[in-house]
Amino acid sequence: MRAGWGVLAALLLWAFASVAQSQAGAVVLVDYSNPGLIPSHWTLTIHADGSGHFHSDRSNASATTRQTSGSAQIVAPDQDRDVHLSTGFTGRVFQAARSGKWSGKECESHRKVAFQGWKKLSYRGPDGEGSCEFNYSADKEIQALGDSLVGAANTILEGARLETLLQHDRLGLDRELEYALDAMGDGRLQQFCTIRGILERLAGDPGVMERVRKRARLLLEKSEE
């Protein structure tokens, strides 16, 4: 009997080790570009444990529209920072990446739709690799994933703007957080866990308006979901 339990335990350990090994080193890279926006280009690297890195580049000086449409007076500087995404969100990203839809299939629909920015989703891991590039995809799953990843990146950029406003224009925080709450409701901003630090600072800062602190607390509650 003990021998049987020993074999079962060994099989379970082997199974867990196999899953861990299959995820080790796996990475998703999101590369976004739209010359009409500020920033005009950003990349988001995501690892299977939710850790990642975000980099943005405002290289197109002629762009007049920021990535989102809150306060237009202040645009945050280029970003180069580590981030951490939620477990559920990361799981959905990697499940989609491993579905095989990104490999050997054209993702772009070629439909006459408004330009939303080029999104290149790439996966590399021990179990293979693949990529998918599109402005608009007819595959609803791929299009929805692209929208969610852009929403996550927009939130990271929003956090950078809040940091800039806290330093240079505290009165502008009220309007910016009003925008953030509105954008949270329709999905333009997602993954508020990536900007928990600045939200906690605002929620506890007696030097900003009470309405700012209240809105920051509401967004913090969302970041825990």
C-alpha positions as CSV (number, residue, x, y, z in Angstrom):
1,M,0.0,0.0,0.0
2,R,2.8,2.4,1.0
3,A,4.6,1.5,-2.3
4,G,1.4,2.5,-4.2
5,W,1.2,5.8,-2.4
6,G,4.8,6.4,-3.1
7,V,4.3,5.9,-6.8
8,L,1.3,8.1,-6.8
9,A,3.2,10.9,-5.0
10,A,6.1,10.6,-7.4
11,L,3.7,10.9,-10.4
12,L,2.0,14.0,-8.9
13,L,5.4,15.6,-8.3
14,W,6.4,14.8,-11.8
15,A,3.2,16.3,-13.1
16,F,3.7,19.5,-11.1
17,A,7.3,19.8,-12.2
18,S,6.3,19.3,-15.8
19,V,3.7,22.2,-15.6
20,A,6.3,24.4,-13.8
21,Q,8.9,23.6,-16.4
22,S,6.5,24.3,-19.3
23,Q,5.8,27.8,-17.9
24,A,9.4,28.6,-16.9
25,G,10.9,31.1,-19.4
26,A,7.6,31.6,-21.2
27,V,7.0,35.2,-22.2
28,V,4.4,37.3,-24.1
29,L,5.5,40.5,-25.7
30,V,3.0,43.1,-26.8
31,D,4.3,45.7,-29.2
32,Y,1.9,48.7,-30.0
33,S,2.4,51.6,-32.4
34,N,0.2,54.5,-33.4
35,P,1.9,57.6,-34.8
36,G,-1.1,59.7,-34.0
37,L,-0.9,59.2,-30.2
38,I,1.3,60.1,-27.4
39,P,3.2,57.9,-26.7
40,S,3.4,56.7,-30.3
41,H,4.9,53.3,-29.3
42,W,5.1,51.1,-26.3
43,T,6.0,47.5,-25.4
44,L,4.7,45.3,-22.6
45,T,6.5,42.2,-21.6
46,I,4.6,39.6,-19.5
47,H,5.9,36.5,-17.8
48,A,3.8,33.6,-16.7
49,D,3.9,34.7,-13.0
50,G,2.4,38.1,-13.8
51,S,5.7,40.0,-13.6
52,G,6.6,42.2,-16.5
53,H,8.1,45.3,-17.9
54,F,6.6,48.3,-19.7
55,H,8.4,50.8,-22.0
56,S,6.9,53.7,-23.8
57,D,8.4,56.0,-26.4
58,R,7.0,59.5,-27.4
59,S,9.2,59.5,-30.5
60,N,6.6,61.1,-32.8
61,A,6.8,64.8,-32.0
62,S,4.0,65.6,-34.4
63,A,1.4,63.6,-32.4
64,T,-1.2,65.8,-30.7
65,T,-3.3,63.2,-28.9
66,R,-2.3,61.3,-25.8
67,Q,-2.9,57.6,-25.4
68,T,-6.1,58.3,-23.4
69,S,-8.3,61.4,-23.3
70,G,-8.1,62.8,-19.8
71,S,-6.2,66.0,-18.9
72,A,-4.5,67.1,-22.1
73,Q,-2.2,69.7,-20.4
74,I,0.4,67.3,-19.0
75,V,1.8,64.3,-20.7
76,A,3.9,61.9,-18.7
77,P,7.6,61.3,-19.7
78,D,8.7,58.1,-21.4
79,Q,8.2,55.1,-19.1
80,D,10.6,52.2,-18.4
81,R,9.4,50.4,-15.4
82,D,8.6,46.9,-14.0
83,V,5.0,46.1,-13.5
84,H,2.9,43.2,-12.1
85,L,-0.4,42.0,-13.6
86,S,-3.1,40.1,-11.8
87,T,-3.1,36.3,-11.8
88,G,-6.4,36.0,-13.6
89,F,-5.5,38.5,-16.3
90,T,-2.1,36.8,-16.9
91,G,-3.7,33.4,-17.1
92,R,-6.1,34.6,-19.8
93,V,-3.2,36.1,-21.8
94,F,-1.1,32.9,-21.7
95,Q,-4.1,30.7,-22.3
96,A,-4.8,32.7,-25.5
97,A,-1.1,32.6,-26.4
98,R,-0.9,28.8,-26.2
99,S,-4.1,28.2,-28.1
100,G,-2.3,28.1,-31.4
101,K,-4.2,31.0,-32.9
102,W,-1.1,33.2,-33.1
103,S,0.9,30.7,-35.2
104,G,0.5,30.4,-38.9
105,K,-2.6,32.5,-39.1
106,E,-3.2,36.1,-40.3
107,C,-4.9,38.0,-37.5
108,E,-5.7,41.2,-39.4
109,S,-9.2,41.3,-40.9
110,H,-8.4,43.9,-43.6
111,R,-11.8,45.4,-43.0
112,K,-12.4,49.1,-43.5
113,V,-12.5,50.1,-39.9
114,A,-11.0,53.0,-37.9
115,F,-7.3,52.8,-37.3
116,Q,-6.8,51.6,-33.7
117,G,-3.0,51.1,-33.7
118,W,-0.9,48.1,-34.8
119,K,-0.7,45.5,-32.1
120,K,1.8,42.7,-32.4
121,L,1.3,39.9,-29.9
122,S,4.2,37.4,-29.6
123,Y,4.7,34.3,-27.5
124,R,7.9,32.4,-26.8
125,G,8.2,29.4,-24.5
126,P,9.5,25.8,-24.0
127,D,6.3,24.6,-25.8
128,G,6.7,26.7,-28.9
129,E,6.3,30.2,-30.2
130,G,4.0,32.3,-32.4
131,S,3.0,35.9,-33.2
132,C,-0.1,37.8,-34.4
133,E,-0.2,41.4,-35.8
134,F,-3.3,43.4,-36.4
135,N,-5.1,46.7,-36.3
136,Y,-8.5,45.0,-36.1
137,S,-9.0,41.2,-35.9
138,A,-12.2,39.4,-37.1
139,D,-11.4,36.8,-34.4
140,K,-13.4,38.0,-31.4
141,E,-11.0,36.4,-28.9
142,I,-7.9,38.0,-30.4
143,Q,-9.6,41.4,-30.8
144,A,-10.9,41.3,-27.2
145,L,-7.4,40.3,-25.9
146,G,-5.8,43.1,-27.8
147,D,-8.3,45.6,-26.3
148,S,-7.6,44.3,-22.8
149,L,-3.8,44.5,-23.3
150,V,-4.2,48.1,-24.6
151,G,-6.4,48.9,-21.6
152,A,-3.7,47.5,-19.2
153,A,-1.0,49.6,-20.9
154,N,-3.3,52.7,-20.8
155,T,-3.6,52.2,-17.0
156,I,0.2,52.1,-16.6
157,L,0.4,55.3,-18.6
158,E,-2.4,56.8,-16.5
159,G,-0.4,56.0,-13.3
160,A,2.6,57.9,-14.8
161,R,0.4,60.9,-15.5
162,L,-1.0,60.9,-12.0
163,E,2.6,60.9,-10.6
164,T,3.4,63.8,-12.8
165,L,0.3,65.7,-11.8
166,L,1.0,65.1,-8.1
167,Q,4.3,66.7,-8.6
168,H,3.4,69.6,-10.9
169,D,-0.4,70.2,-10.9
170,R,-2.3,68.8,-7.9
171,L,-5.5,70.6,-9.0
172,G,-5.4,68.6,-12.2
173,L,-5.7,65.3,-10.2
174,D,-9.4,65.7,-9.7
175,R,-10.2,65.8,-13.4
176,E,-7.8,63.0,-14.1
177,L,-9.2,60.7,-11.6
178,E,-12.7,61.5,-12.8
179,Y,-11.6,60.3,-16.2
180,A,-10.0,57.2,-14.7
181,L,-13.2,56.1,-13.0
182,D,-15.1,56.7,-16.2
183,A,-12.6,54.8,-18.3
184,M,-12.6,52.0,-15.7
185,G,-16.3,51.5,-16.3
186,D,-16.1,51.0,-20.1
187,G,-12.8,49.0,-20.1
188,R,-10.5,51.7,-21.6
189,L,-8.5,51.3,-18.4
190,Q,-7.8,47.9,-16.9
191,Q,-5.5,46.2,-14.4
192,F,-5.4,49.0,-11.8
193,C,-3.1,46.7,-9.7
194,T,-0.3,48.0,-12.0
195,I,-0.6,51.5,-10.5
196,R,-1.4,50.6,-6.9
197,G,1.6,52.6,-5.6
198,I,0.4,56.0,-6.8
199,L,-3.2,55.3,-5.9
200,E,-2.2,54.5,-2.3
201,R,-0.2,57.7,-2.2
202,L,-3.1,59.8,-3.4
203,A,-5.6,58.0,-1.1
204,G,-3.5,58.9,1.9
205,D,-2.2,62.4,1.0
206,P,-3.8,65.2,3.1
207,G,-2.4,67.7,0.6
208,V,-4.8,66.8,-2.1
209,M,-8.6,67.3,-2.3
210,E,-10.8,65.0,-0.4
211,R,-12.6,64.1,-3.7
212,V,-9.2,63.0,-5.1
213,R,-8.6,60.8,-2.1
214,K,-12.1,59.3,-2.4
215,R,-11.6,58.5,-6.1
216,A,-8.2,57.0,-5.5
217,R,-9.7,54.7,-2.8
218,L,-12.4,53.6,-5.3
219,L,-9.8,52.7,-7.8
220,L,-7.8,50.9,-5.2
221,E,-10.8,48.7,-4.5
222,K,-11.0,47.9,-8.1
223,S,-7.3,47.0,-8.2
224,E,-8.0,44.2,-5.7
225,E,-10.5,42.4,-7.9
